[in-house]
Structures are given as structure tokens and as C-alpha cells.
């Protein structure tokens, strides 16, 4: 019975962890917008969530002790960070496109908030079922 309660929250919890990791990657790109030679990074959120939830494990996901663990070695949830394709060439070889990064940051923030609301709603529903209200 307890497994059913926790399984309903696991997916949203994994999504929340990956959203925060994606936010960190985007913030790192924005912080390095003026760094000469910096190559912007991006994370395939859908592939990372599939790997973290166990429905598409890759060989790199097996190197972690758990499928949902984030490692510091340039991977997020078993999915490697990739380099963003530059929109235009720069003289300093920096590939950060600030318009794209700002849009991705705002989009990810909205998705992060929505995930928090889903978790909050699930917890409220379980609490009201437990208390009988």
C-alpha cells in the first residue's frame, strides 16, 4: 500500500530534480555569455526523464548507483549534456545565444512551478484521503 502512495510522487519528484538541473545548466550558460570561447550546453529533458524513470536506460545510466542520481561528470539523469548549436558565429567563439537562453530559462521556470503544483496537489489529495475529509 505504501508503494502505491510513493510511486505516484516519484515521477514528479524526478521531474523536479531534472528541472532544477536544467535550470542550473541554463544559468551557467547565461553567466558565461561574455566568456570568450565558452560553448553553451543544453540538456535533453525528455531523454533525461526517460532515463531517470527507468523507461529508456542507456549504458551511461548504469554507471550511477541509482537511475535518478545526478553526477557531476556532465550528465544529468544518465543523459549527457550536449553542446548547443550556435545560431550565428561570433568572433570570440562563444555560442551562447542570450535570447534562446532567456526563453529557455523562463520556460523551464514555468514547468518547474507546474511540477511543484502537481506535487502539492498530490500531497493534499493523499492527506485528505488519509484524514477522511
C-alpha angles and dihedrals in degrees: 000000000000090000090060091053095049096040090061090059100039096079094050091045091053090047090051092051091049092047090055090048090050090049089053091052092049092047089051090053091050092047090053097045092116097039110113113237095011113148113213115235129212137186127219097228096190093052091045091051092048090051093046094048092048099244098115110018116184130198091262091056090061092064091069122078090233129022092238097051118114116219127204092229097093097280131111118200091340093308117111120233112247132207115259116243108248115244092207137358121263129200091234094049092241110147099193111124104197094200091054092044094050091049092048091047092052093044092050091047090054091049091047091053091047091051090051090051091050091052092046091050092049092050092048091050092050092046093051090047091050095047092042097234 
